[in-house]
Amino acid sequence: MNRYLAILSPEPTGGYSVAFPDCPGCLAHGATINHARNAAKEALLTWSQSLRNAGSKVGPPRATADQSGPLWKGQMLMLIEGPAALSSRGLEQRIA
């Protein structure tokens, strides 16, 4: 199973947002860390389906060690499992 790097950030007004560095435009939000993690799994599935429906290829996730740049106060890194369809079909090359 491929795991995608996600950055979990606390929101000033409460809750948490999640962004995927390898998946432009794929974002999620939840009231708690667990809700944000579940929303992130769903967002990753929807994002990958949208790309495939548009005829684009879904690239492989980067290694956690490849995360560049500092994290802001309170941010955490998470690994979110990609949809089964991504790993069972074989991943395409990342779009440049």
C-alpha positions as CSV (number, residue, x, y, z in Angstrom):
1,M,0.0,0.0,0.0
2,N,1.3,3.4,-0.9
3,R,1.3,6.0,1.8
4,Y,1.1,9.7,1.0
5,L,2.8,12.4,3.1
6,A,0.3,14.7,4.7
7,I,0.8,17.9,6.8
8,L,-1.7,18.3,9.6
9,S,-2.0,21.9,10.8
10,P,-4.1,23.2,13.7
11,E,-6.4,26.0,12.7
12,P,-6.7,29.2,14.8
13,T,-10.4,28.9,15.1
14,G,-10.3,25.2,16.0
15,G,-10.0,22.0,14.1
16,Y,-7.2,20.8,11.8
17,S,-6.5,21.1,8.1
18,V,-4.6,18.5,6.1
19,A,-2.6,19.2,2.9
20,F,-0.7,16.7,0.7
21,P,2.5,18.1,-0.8
22,D,2.4,15.4,-3.6
23,C,-1.3,16.0,-4.4
24,P,-1.9,19.7,-5.5
25,G,-5.4,20.8,-4.5
26,C,-6.0,17.8,-2.2
27,L,-7.1,19.3,1.2
28,A,-9.1,18.1,4.1
29,H,-10.4,19.5,7.4
30,G,-11.7,17.9,10.6
31,A,-12.7,19.0,14.1
32,T,-10.2,16.5,15.7
33,I,-7.0,14.9,14.6
34,N,-8.9,11.6,14.0
35,H,-11.7,13.4,12.0
36,A,-9.0,15.2,9.9
37,R,-7.2,11.9,9.2
38,N,-10.5,10.3,8.1
39,A,-11.4,13.3,5.9
40,A,-7.9,13.2,4.4
41,K,-8.3,9.6,3.4
42,E,-11.6,10.5,1.7
43,A,-10.1,13.6,0.1
44,L,-7.2,11.5,-1.3
45,L,-9.6,9.0,-2.8
46,T,-11.7,11.8,-4.4
47,W,-8.7,13.6,-5.7
48,S,-7.2,10.5,-7.3
49,Q,-10.5,9.6,-8.9
50,S,-10.9,13.1,-10.3
51,L,-7.4,13.0,-11.8
52,R,-8.1,9.6,-13.4
53,N,-11.5,10.7,-14.7
54,A,-9.8,13.7,-16.3
55,G,-7.2,11.4,-18.0
56,S,-4.3,12.5,-15.8
57,K,-1.9,10.2,-14.1
58,V,-1.5,9.8,-10.3
59,G,2.1,10.0,-9.3
60,P,3.8,7.9,-6.6
61,P,4.2,9.4,-3.1
62,R,7.6,10.8,-2.1
63,A,9.6,9.2,0.7
64,T,9.0,10.8,4.1
65,A,12.7,11.8,4.2
66,D,12.2,13.9,1.0
67,Q,9.9,16.3,2.8
68,S,11.7,19.6,2.4
69,G,11.1,22.8,4.3
70,P,10.4,23.5,8.0
71,L,7.1,22.7,9.7
72,W,5.3,25.6,11.5
73,K,4.6,25.4,15.2
74,G,2.0,22.8,15.9
75,Q,2.2,21.1,12.5
76,M,2.6,17.3,12.3
77,L,3.5,14.9,9.5
78,M,1.2,12.0,8.9
79,L,1.2,9.1,6.4
80,I,-2.2,8.5,4.7
81,E,-2.7,5.3,2.9
82,G,-3.6,5.8,-0.7
83,P,-6.7,4.2,-2.3
84,A,-6.3,0.5,-3.0
85,A,-6.8,1.2,-6.7
86,L,-3.5,3.2,-6.8
87,S,-1.4,0.4,-5.5
88,S,-3.1,-2.5,-7.2
89,R,-2.9,-1.0,-10.7
90,G,0.7,0.2,-10.4
91,L,1.4,3.9,-10.3
92,E,2.2,6.0,-13.3
93,Q,5.1,8.4,-13.5
94,R,4.7,11.7,-11.7
95,I,3.4,14.5,-13.9
96,A,6.1,17.1,-14.4
